[in-house]
Amino acid sequence: ELNMIERSKGFNWGNGAVSCSTWKGALLCEVLKSCGVNQKWIEENEIEHVRFEGSEILANGKYGTSIPISVVMDETCQVLLA
């Protein structure tokens, strides 16, 4: 669904991808909060998305995608750094 907002490189699964994995890691919102990111900072800097980019250079460039900051900062969404 995020590809409908902005097309990501290397992520062409559409909304049909399914997984039964169990992931563990730190909540991204907690990591960002420990770096001083809060709602005031988000609004002052007009932040809309958190952008991710892989280090590997693929045939079409680097893998990249983004998640809306509202989803990342919502603890119930449980966005992990895994």
RAVEN-V163893 format. One record per pair of residues at least 6 apart in sequence whose ideal C-beta (glycine too) atoms are under 8 Angstrom apart, sorted by the first residue. I is the first residue (numbers start at 1). J is the second residue. D is the distance in whole Angstrom. If there is no record, write none. Layout:
I:J:D
I:J:D
//
This chain:
1:15:6
2:8:7
2:65:7
2:66:7
2:67:7
2:68:8
3:11:7
3:12:8
3:14:7
6:49:8
6:66:7
8:63:8
8:64:6
8:65:4
8:66:7
9:58:8
9:60:6
9:61:5
9:62:7
9:63:6
9:64:5
9:65:8
10:54:8
10:58:6
10:60:7
10:62:8
10:63:4
10:64:7
11:63:7
11:65:5
23:80:6
23:82:5
24:80:7
24:82:7
25:80:4
25:81:5
25:82:4
26:80:7
26:81:5
27:75:7
27:78:6
27:79:7
27:80:6
27:81:8
28:50:7
28:72:5
28:79:4
28:80:7
28:81:5
29:72:6
29:73:5
29:74:7
29:75:6
29:79:7
31:81:6
32:50:8
32:72:7
32:73:7
37:73:8
39:73:8
41:47:8
42:69:6
42:73:7
47:69:5
48:68:7
48:69:6
49:66:4
49:67:6
49:68:6
49:69:6
50:66:6
50:67:5
50:68:8
50:69:6
50:72:5
51:64:7
51:65:8
51:66:5
52:64:6
52:65:6
52:66:7
52:67:8
53:62:5
53:63:7
53:64:4
54:62:5
54:63:4
54:64:7
55:62:7
56:62:7
56:63:7
67:79:6
71:77:5
71:79:6
72:79:5
//
